Amino acid sequence: MKFHLKNTDPNSSARAGLIETGHGEIETPIFMPVGTVGAVRAIHQHELTDTIQAQIILGNTYHLYLRPGTEILKKAGGLHKFIGWNRPMLTDSGGYQVYSLSNQRKIKEEGVTFKSHIDGSKHFFSPEKAMDIQREIGADIIMAFDECTPYPCEYRYAKNSMEMTHRWLKRCCDQFDQTDGIHGYQQTLFPIVQGSTFTDLRKQSAETIASFEREGNAIGGLSVGEPDEDMYGMTELVCCILPKEKPRYLMGVGTPMNILECIALGIDMFDCVLPTRNARHGMLYTSEGIINIKNAKWKDDLSAIDENSTSYTSRTHTKAYLRHLIYSKEYLGAQIASLHNLCFFLWLVKEARKHIIEGDFLNWKNQMVAQMKVRL
């Protein structure tokens, strides 16, 4: 993987770059639709490429390991071929899912024992196994195995967890460097900064992660319930330490406002389930503000869902029709809403990139943040 820094905004830390992978290029800043089990919920692959114009999607190691299983993925030639996706892909290591199974897992220095949410069967992830599984899945960018601390948590817990994450990272790097990709192209390993919302821990973790000199770096353990101000403070601190010549990935973030503010702080890559999850419940993001399509005011509104959308569907179907579909629990409602929201998120980062290159990103960002606070 190669990263080329193309432009920086003169009034903020926002950057426009280009990531080269074995499956194509990624223009940054970028938002990655989440395809947890090898599918972005309610979205066809051709819509991802043609309508949403996604340049990279995300898969989940924990879920793919449990179902369909790595034997099937290896037989298919990797997840790209299994799902019919020929653009870049990233997999997380399963650390966050293990964190979310707080009553079904046991963490030790060797790794994590957990129970499947599907059938209760017991499994074990070590840093080495997380690398091997991601080799078999075959994503272009894979993540180190870490522990994501809850919020809030005690300082001692956050410190011990961070230090273990650093020890696990050494094991991940050793295993990764001693093995080769099995699907005919190169893979890249990103370490993950932890440390909860403690300034000294985040600083120490960022310095440690940077010392491994991998091709890119990630920031984890944020967007887990902490106030936005803490998220931004930790992100700014870490971005000042992580090397400028490598991409920075803020995991699990977030709302359009979060994304814009963190682009301004120097983040290049984002992912979140929010656009599709909220779409299924009738929340739509538009350039004019946020719409709750379930509200009675849209019942007989025959205007387009969003005339400014990059989605033809959003420009032709009406708010009243989409409200009817959502209320009727018709699958098409979830499809239209999800397509719309993902189009908006990808449009947002594309516009951010354009304004970074043009040199007026900060003014545009401030206007968009104000607009995204509007409830229509």
Phi and psi in degrees as a GROMACS rama.xvg file:
@    title "Ramachandran Plot"
@    xaxis  label "Phi"
@    yaxis  label "Psi"
@TYPE xy
-127.65  145.774  LYS-2
-124.432  127.668  PHE-3
-115.523  119.81  HIS-4
-84.4701  113.318  LEU-5
-90.6357  -48.0534  LYS-6
-145.575  153.232  ASN-7
-128.291  144.682  THR-8
-74.662  133.622  ASP-9
-69.0895  -17.8629  PRO-10
-114.085  6.39937  ASN-11
-155.368  -172.599  SER-12
-97.3861  12.2904  SER-13
-64.7152  143.361  ALA-14
-132.207  150.059  ARG-15
-118.486  126.705  ALA-16
-139.253  -175.008  GLY-17
-141.943  124.255  LEU-18
-103.962  129.772  ILE-19
-104.002  128.523  GLU-20
-129.899  174.897  THR-21
-67.3594  -14.3838  GLY-22
-113.607  16.6592  HIS-23
124.454  -177.065  GLY-24
-98.6791  154.155  GLU-25
-129.732  119.125  ILE-26
-85.8984  128.722  GLU-27
-109.936  152.798  THR-28
-68.422  150.613  PRO-29
-138.385  146.582  ILE-30
-109.576  134.12  PHE-31
-106.536  113.43  MET-32
-59.3508  142.524  PRO-33
-92.8578  118.431  VAL-34
-113.243  71.6524  GLY-35
-47.8389  -53.0897  THR-36
-105.515  23.6642  VAL-37
95.596  15.3204  GLY-38
-151.911  132.793  ALA-39
-78.5345  121.172  VAL-40
-51.41  123.403  ARG-41
72.4927  12.1856  ALA-42
-123.482  130.322  ILE-43
-76.5682  153.676  HIS-44
-60.3714  -37.948  GLN-45
-67.8511  -28.2984  HIS-46
-72.0352  -36.1121  GLU-47
-59.8121  -41.8423  LEU-48
-82.4951  -46.8461  THR-49
-85.5205  -42.8554  ASP-50
-93.5352  -54.4669  THR-51
-76.0803  -28.5812  ILE-52
59.5706  43.819  GLN-53
-68.695  135.036  ALA-54
-97.2838  -18.1853  GLN-55
-157.661  144.696  ILE-56
-125.845  167.507  ILE-57
-117.097  139.177  LEU-58
-119.279  165.309  GLY-59
-118.325  121.71  ASN-60
-60.7512  -46.134  THR-61
-57.3275  -51.5404  TYR-62
-68.6527  -41.8065  HIS-63
-69.6308  -32.0922  LEU-64
-63.6063  -42.2528  TYR-65
-74.6647  -37.4609  LEU-66
-159.695  118.181  ARG-67
-86.696  -7.60045  PRO-68
100.183  149.615  GLY-69
-73.3318  -22.7806  THR-70
-63.022  -42.2254  GLU-71
-66.2332  -40.73  ILE-72
-66.2577  -40.4331  LEU-73
-62.463  -43.1899  LYS-74
-63.1205  -34.735  LYS-75
-75.5827  -16.496  ALA-76
97.0908  20.2652  GLY-77
104.758  166.748  GLY-78
-64.8839  -34.6458  LEU-79
-53.0506  -50.9052  HIS-80
-73.2598  -34.4212  LYS-81
-61.1228  -38.3516  PHE-82
-103.72  -4.06008  ILE-83
74.2975  43.5464  GLY-84
-121.958  118.867  TRP-85
-110.78  19.4073  ASN-86
-109.405  175.679  ARG-87
-59.3429  156.379  PRO-88
-145.648  147.404  MET-89
-125.297  141.625  LEU-90
-119.984  137.797  THR-91
-82.8768  166.65  ASP-92
-86.0412  -9.52228  SER-93
97.7044  -5.73059  GLY-94
-60.0434  -40.4038  GLY-95
-67.9516  -38.6847  TYR-96
-66.9651  -38.2132  GLN-97
-62.6672  -40.7209  VAL-98
-59.2912  -39.634  TYR-99
-74.3864  -15.5261  SER-100
-94.6624  49.9855  LEU-101
-58.593  -29.1939  SER-102
-96.8573  5.88182  ASN-103
-130.636  19.4623  GLN-104
-143.604  159.126  ARG-105
-134.45  122.388  LYS-106
-100.349  127.734  ILE-107
-132.032  172.656  LYS-108
-59.1296  -34.9768  GLU-109
-69.039  -30.4496  GLU-110
156.59  -154.233  GLY-111
-127.224  128.252  VAL-112
-98.0136  132.282  THR-113
-145.257  163.107  PHE-114
-102.697  138.643  LYS-115
-63.7658  136.974  SER-116
-73.995  -10.5307  HIS-117
-85.2538  -51.884  ILE-118
-133.41  5.13489  ASP-119
79.8355  2.41091  GLY-120
-67.8297  150.269  SER-121
-89.2457  142.62  LYS-122
-142.608  163.839  HIS-123
-135.142  127.788  PHE-124
-113.044  125.37  PHE-125
-111.68  167.354  SER-126
-55.8883  -40.2671  PRO-127
-65.2339  -42.9596  GLU-128
-67.2267  -36.4918  LYS-129
-61.4125  -36.8471  ALA-130
-67.3236  -45.5411  MET-131
-62.9895  -41.8163  ASP-132
-63.1214  -42.8225  ILE-133
-71.5415  -27.3621  GLN-134
-61.9516  -42.8466  ARG-135
-70.2566  -38.94  GLU-136
-64.2393  -43.4354  ILE-137
92.1669  23.2301  GLY-138
-66.3914  152.483  ALA-139
-68.1997  -38.5188  ASP-140
-120.495  126.123  ILE-141
-120.665  156.902  ILE-142
-108.262  146.749  MET-143
-67.0341  152.834  ALA-144
-80.5038  125.895  PHE-145
-140.521  172.562  ASP-146
-109.179  126.369  GLU-147
-91.712  116.301  CYS-148
-76.8836  146.834  THR-149
-74.5012  166.857  PRO-150
-123.699  130.367  TYR-151
-81.2348  163.178  PRO-152
-144.191  157.962  CYS-153
-71.6788  152.199  GLU-154
-56.9323  -44.8781  TYR-155
-61.1464  -42.6327  ARG-156
-62.7777  -46.0977  TYR-157
-61.5923  -39.7828  ALA-158
-67.2485  -47.4688  LYS-159
-62.838  -41.1036  ASN-160
-63.8844  -44.3088  SER-161
-61.0237  -44.673  MET-162
-64.907  -37.8838  GLU-163
-66.6632  -40.075  MET-164
-58.2605  -39.1356  THR-165
-66.8383  -40.1452  HIS-166
-66.4672  -39.932  ARG-167
-62.9891  -36.2879  TRP-168
-61.339  -42.1944  LEU-169
-58.8425  -41.9411  LYS-170
-67.8532  -38.4946  ARG-171
-60.9022  -46.9765  CYS-172
-63.8468  -42.2891  CYS-173
-60.6109  -46.6084  ASP-174
-66.4755  -42.7345  GLN-175
-62.258  -44.9693  PHE-176
-72.3207  -20.3501  ASP-177
-91.5771  -1.46145  GLN-178
-124.639  166.428  THR-179
-120.523  155.258  ASP-180
-61.8346  145.678  GLY-181
-106.461  2.86597  ILE-182
-116.236  11.9447  HIS-183
92.547  13.537  GLY-184
-147.887  163.127  TYR-185
-78.4819  146.173  GLN-186
-116.76  157.745  GLN-187
-127.006  137.269  THR-188
-104.197  127.176  LEU-189
-105.291  125.237  PHE-190
-74.2637  167.1  PRO-191
-127.823  125.115  ILE-192
-77.1664  131.949  VAL-193
-123.211  -166.103  GLN-194
124.288  9.36332  GLY-195
53.6317  -137.988  SER-196
-108.179  26.1137  THR-197
-97.2193  119.073  PHE-198
-57.4639  -46.0787  THR-199
-66.9691  -34.7893  ASP-200
-70.2404  -42.9537  LEU-201
-61.1946  -41.5098  ARG-202
-62.5642  -47.5085  LYS-203
-61.6  -42.6342  GLN-204
-66.6329  -43.0525  SER-205
-62.2244  -40.7549  ALA-206
-65.4103  -40.6041  GLU-207
-65.7022  -46.8546  THR-208
-61.5774  -42.2494  ILE-209
-62.3832  -31.9983  ALA-210
-67.6824  -18.5797  SER-211
-77.052  -15.5355  PHE-212
54.1778  45.3664  GLU-213
-81.2035  174.352  ARG-214
-75.438  -15.9935  GLU-215
-158.494  167.842  GLY-216
-139.748  150.751  ASN-217
-123.152  158.688  ALA-218
-121.164  117.937  ILE-219
-113.763  179.405  GLY-220
73.387  14.3866  GLY-221
-116.559  170.306  LEU-222
58.0769  39.5315  SER-223
-119.22  24.0458  VAL-224
118.476  -8.2528  GLY-225
-74.6101  156.019  GLU-226
-59.736  150.513  PRO-227
-55.819  -36.3691  ASP-228
-61.2663  -37.6425  GLU-229
-69.0785  -41.0528  ASP-230
-58.1893  -47.852  MET-231
-66.1636  -39.5423  TYR-232
-62.8989  -45.2548  GLY-233
-67.4445  -38.9183  MET-234
-64.4929  -45.0764  THR-235
-61.8456  -44.1943  GLU-236
-58.9098  -48.6442  LEU-237
-66.7501  -40.0272  VAL-238
-64.8519  -26.2246  CYS-239
-73.4762  -16.1026  CYS-240
-103.827  -42.9486  ILE-241
-63.6412  144.29  LEU-242
-61.238  138.453  PRO-243
-69.9376  -25.702  LYS-244
-84.0317  7.65103  GLU-245
-127.932  147.675  LYS-246
-67.3202  148.766  PRO-247
-119.981  127.788  ARG-248
-117.85  116.767  TYR-249
-95.9631  110.375  LEU-250
-78.9018  133.077  MET-251
76.811  17.3069  GLY-252
-116.538  132.656  VAL-253
173.666  -136.555  GLY-254
-77.1366  162.333  THR-255
-54.9308  -39.2928  PRO-256
-64.6643  -43.9759  MET-257
-57.7204  -45.1941  ASN-258
-62.2511  -46.8646  ILE-259
-63.1347  -44.5042  LEU-260
-64.7186  -36.9641  GLU-261
-79.3777  -26.8583  CYS-262
-60.459  -42.9062  ILE-263
-62.9615  -23.1062  ALA-264
-90.2054  -7.5536  LEU-265
113.854  14.1605  GLY-266
-84.669  144.127  ILE-267
-109.968  -27.9364  ASP-268
-133.928  141.119  MET-269
-138.959  155.791  PHE-270
-149.785  153.535  ASP-271
-172.207  147.045  CYS-272
-82.5058  -7.18619  VAL-273
-54.2189  -46.2092  LEU-274
-60.9885  -37.7846  PRO-275
-83.7639  -38.2831  THR-276
-63.5386  -47.4639  ARG-277
-67.5447  -32.1505  ASN-278
-59.7681  -41.4616  ALA-279
-65.2013  -19.1105  ARG-280
-103.115  8.17894  HIS-281
92.2769  9.87171  GLY-282
-94.8489  122.934  MET-283
-117.174  140.422  LEU-284
-105.059  129.792  TYR-285
-135.219  167.496  THR-286
-68.5982  -13.3162  SER-287
-97.498  -11.8116  GLU-288
141.118  -166.122  GLY-289
-104.217  136.211  ILE-290
-115.771  130.174  ILE-291
-98.5487  100.868  ASN-292
-67.3272  -13.0547  ILE-293
-77.4293  -15.5985  LYS-294
-62.2074  144.855  ASN-295
-61.1186  -26.2775  ALA-296
-61.6576  -19.9739  LYS-297
-95.654  0.0966155  TRP-298
-57.6548  -40.1922  LYS-299
-120.299  24.9399  ASP-300
-85.697  109.016  ASP-301
-95.6189  16.9106  LEU-302
-81.4657  161.587  SER-303
-61.5276  151.574  ALA-304
-54.1876  -45.339  ILE-305
-161.009  105.214  ASP-306
-65.1521  -20.3325  GLU-307
-94.1901  1.13777  ASN-308
-68.3914  151.614  SER-309
-78.5928  -6.6269  THR-310
-92.1124  124.223  SER-311
-59.3029  -38.2028  TYR-312
-58.9829  -42.9004  THR-313
-70.6699  -25.7149  SER-314
-84.7193  -16.049  ARG-315
-108.904  -38.334  THR-316
-78.4633  149.762  HIS-317
-95.7583  161.739  THR-318
-61.9812  -39.5377  LYS-319
-63.244  -39.8993  ALA-320
-66.5947  -45.1137  TYR-321
-64.5213  -40.152  LEU-322
-59.7123  -43.122  ARG-323
-59.452  -43.6974  HIS-324
-66.2782  -42.9014  LEU-325
-64.0932  -43.5626  ILE-326
-67.1532  -31.2762  TYR-327
-82.1709  -1.67619  SER-328
56.148  33.8417  LYS-329
-79.907  132.842  GLU-330
-55.0384  -34.5811  TYR-331
-60.6697  -31.8066  LEU-332
-61.1503  -46.1674  GLY-333
-63.8204  -36.5163  ALA-334
-65.8659  -48.6445  GLN-335
-63.2786  -45.2402  ILE-336
-65.4527  -41.527  ALA-337
-65.9594  -43.4979  SER-338
-59.6195  -43.9518  LEU-339
-61.2024  -50.2029  HIS-340
-63.9491  -40.7583  ASN-341
-66.4102  -38.0417  LEU-342
-59.2212  -41.1815  CYS-343
-65.2412  -45.5397  PHE-344
-62.0218  -41.8984  PHE-345
-70.0271  -35.5526  LEU-346
-62.9264  -40.4326  TRP-347
-61.0821  -47.6569  LEU-348
-72.336  -29.8371  VAL-349
-67.5137  -41.0253  LYS-350
-64.9332  -40.2126  GLU-351
-58.3616  -45.1889  ALA-352
-60.0439  -44.1786  ARG-353
-59.8557  -42.9421  LYS-354
-74.4392  -28.0073  HIS-355
-63.7366  -45.6728  ILE-356
-65.0606  -37.0415  ILE-357
-79.8951  -13.555  GLU-358
89.0082  9.8067  GLY-359
-122.441  30.7775  ASP-360
-59.7842  -45.9761  PHE-361
-60.7357  -45.096  LEU-362
-63.1936  -43.7669  ASN-363
-62.9313  -44.2057  TRP-364
-58.8445  -45.1687  LYS-365
-62.9682  -38.6821  ASN-366
-66.7628  -42.0164  GLN-367
-68.6018  -39.6619  MET-368
-60.6407  -43.319  VAL-369
-62.6741  -40.0776  ALA-370
-66.7871  -35.9627  GLN-371
-74.3063  -5.43282  MET-372
-88.3087  -8.78987  LYS-373
-79.3784  128.968  VAL-374
-102.799  113.035  ARG-375
